[in-house]
Amino acid sequence: MANKVKKRIILRKKRRVQIIALSALLIGSITVVSIGLKNRDGDNIIDKNGENNNQYYNSESNNVDYGNNNSKDEKSKEELQKQQEQEELMRKRREEMLLANKENVLPSNYVPEDLKVVKCIQFVNLYTSHENQLRAEAADALEVMITQARKEGLTFYGASGYRSYEAQTGIYKSNLQTYGYEHTNKYVAKPGTSEHQTGLALDITNKAGIKDGLIEEFAHSKEGEWIAHNCYKYGFVVRYPKDKENITGYQYEPWHIRYVGKEASEDMYNNNQCLEEYLGVATTEHGN
Ligand SMILES: [Zn+2]
């Protein structure tokens, strides 16, 4: 019995040793795992710091070494964005604005739908009877302008508003016969290229102009000066300015005003731009 008891005690001791050993092993493993976790966390923290630090230093050193490149990149990005915005603006303007010039020819059957007889000024020297018309918006803006001019003691006369393709053809042909190609090409628009066909242009003059016709001297009259500096307030521009002849393709015409709307006329007046420049289609290939 005593031996049996001894054996049991020995077995129990063995089991205890085994349990202790297992426990030790288990504790050891947990410690290793936790040390591992700590290390990992620690590494991560170090890495994070390291990364952050690296980023910090990198960006610092970039600023020092490549600072100009970075700001250049940013600048060119900004410039590119500005350029894209500008192009988009021009595209929108071209979409909204009817342009008739030597490159942008109107179809022979183009007739504005909302033509209206202009009653606020007297028309003189008309080629054809329907040239006392403008598109409604332009006619209304003209009335506001003329009312103000009258308040300031100025009297204007209209020489030509809307002109049909057929009428322009007649004018071009008769000028060609009388004055020859060079003169005609300089002063008279070919059919389809005349702004008068848009119904948005008007040749405006003063009392002297009834007798003298449309001549450059108008620019130096008080009416001509008033037009040059005030018509933009009502949505009009002097369409063929003196210093833009090689862009517009036409000689200076201080009497020819074009309705473009107030936003555009103010922009063009303030930036000294002709319509081609405002629409981003200016070329200087029209030198006569
Ligand atoms: Zn004209």
Boltz pocket constraint, residues with backbone or C-beta under 6 A from the ligand:
constraints:
  - pocket:
      binder: B
      contacts: [[A, 160], [A, 196], [A, 201], [A, 202], [A, 203], [A, 256]]
      max_distance: 6.0
